[in-house]
Amino acid sequence: MTAGPLAGIRIIEVCHMLAGPYCGMLLADLGAEVIKIENGDGDIARRTGSHSVGAHNVYFASLNRNKKSIRLDLKHPSDRRRFEELVAVSDALITNLRPQAIRSLGLTYEALRHVNERIVCVALTGFGLNGPFSEYPAYDYIIQAMTGVMMLTGRPDAPPERAGYSIADNTGGMTAAIGLLAKIIEGRGGQVDVALYDTLLSQLNYLAGMYLTTGEHPERMPDGAHPFFVPAQIFRTRDGHMALFITHDSFWRIFAERIGRPDWIRDPAFATMEARSRNRERVLTEIQSELVKKTSDEWVELFRPEGVVVAAVGTMADALGQEHTAARNMIVSIPTDAGMLRLVGNPIKIAGMTESFRPPPLLGEHEIPRERLRP
């Protein structure tokens, strides 16, 4: 296997910005032929930010490598016929336009089934194709705000905060890819409806389950603390911060021994998960008083070989420069006429597949010969 498990699958992408293009790029990285339909000046992502390598905008490149680009105006009759010729020989369509635009442009399964009964149409929208919010405008920020994610993020004594990256858009893209592939595996055409709103709600899983079952509201915790486990949060060290996550009592005993506090194993206020949760403030205060005595790296070197879950809190640059990142082939270099595009690689690693990365397409760069458009 070298071409990827999705080789032979053709996907049309009528998308812009982030969620839809990220979905399409994941599929293209795995071998699918992804054809991006653009109109006018193309995807607004082509003009987002000020960083570029020659003709390639970095924001756009990070979401659109390995694709092809065709310019079509879906409102123009001749371009619409050309589009439907492409639909006739494609496996799926992804769009992340507003529901009204999806329907008016005829990008639903009902509008396209007469062309290809086996086409899978994926609508990736803010709030779904139906429901009272369906036509509301939505970006990642809005979805984080409306699902409670912002209210759960940050310090208890500070205003709500957004997650540090576009969590709704990215996870929505992944969810849409799963829905698309599920229908292709089924072998039947149809409509897939994925909402960013629903996707983030589903990721609240155990927090939402706690509230729905007991009525108890999850609270924003100091230092990013986990609501159920103690200790599981960020701690200060002599030179910065570290994340520590201890669940099982067996790991607590190892932690207590290695930190030099075997008395914590015997103390009934510390000895069990239930006791530590009940005595959270005391436990955390005493742990913090010990952790400031060494640097983050010193603690990591002490605890990690023993299986204790711990890490220094680092920057994105730290992560991108890690030896492990390189070993996982998570940084890819794509040559262009103007130099190298360096991007984050595909997280899905498949045995026997040789990864291949091409530059993102220039606007309207590809024209598919008509013979390839025959069923």
Secondary structure, DSSP 4 states (H G I P E B T S, - for coil): --S-TTTT-EEEEE--SSHHHHHHHHHHHTT-EEEEEE-TT--GGGGSSS-EETTEEHHHHHHHTTEEEEE--TTSHHHHHHHHHHHHT-SEEEE-S-HHHHHHTT-SHHHHTTT-TT-EEEEEESS-SSSTTTTS---HHHHHHHTTTGGGSS-TTS-----SS-HHHHHHHHHHHHHHHHHHHHT--EEEEEEHHHHHHHHTHHHHHHHHHH-PPP-PPGGG--SS-SSEEEEE-SSSEEEEE--SHHHHHHHHHHHT-THHHH-TTTSSHHHHHHTHHHHHHHHHHHHTTS-HHHHHHHHGGGT-EEEE---HHHHHT-HHHHHTT-EEEEEETTEEEEEE--S---TTPPP---PPPPTT-----GGGG--
